[in-house]
Amino acid sequence: MEEEDFQREIELIKEDVSGFKIPYSACQYFHVRTKSFSKDQLDKAVTLFYQILEEKFSRKQV
């Protein structure tokens, strides 16, 4: 995936995860989308995904 497209995907991930009512696993979220990413891009996207989930759902439990 081109870098510009990857940055758009990152923004979509941020929007999507911010709207989750419950935490999903990366497998559920990226199931169909994995083929679009290079290995490095997927690693970065999954890391970001879990960081956002952690921030969103850890605040609710405090």
N, C-alpha and C positions, 0 to 999 in steps of 0.2 A: 504494500500500500504506500502511496506517495506520502511524504511528510505532511503536506497540507491536508490531505484526506484524514491522516492519522490525528491531526490536531482537532479536526471537526468531530471525529469519533470520541476523542477525549472529552470534549465539551458535552457531547450527547450522554456519555457515561455519567458525567457529573450531574447533569439534569435528571437523568433516569434514577440514579441511586438516591439523590436528594428527595425524590418523590416516593420512594419505597415506604410502605406502611409496616412491612416486616422485612427482616434481613434475608436476602437470597444468597445462594452460593454462587461463586464465579462460574461453576459448571452450568448452572441453570441460566445465568445471564448470557454467557458467551457461547452457549451450545452451538448455535448455527453460525455465529459470527467469527469463529476462530480461524476459518480458512482465509479470511480477508487480511489478517495480520501476519507480519513476519514474526519470528520467534521473539526477537527483542521487543517489538511493539506489543505483542501479547503479554509478555512479562511485565512491561511498564503499565499496560492497561489493567491487568489483574491486580498489581500492587496498588494502583490508584483506587480501584474498585474497593478493595478491602480497607484502605485508609479512610475513604469516605464513609463506608459502612460503620467502621469503628467510631469515627467522630459522631455520626448521626445517632447511633443507637447507644453509645456509652453515655451520652449526655442525658438521654431519656431516663436511664436507670439511676442517675444520681439524685 
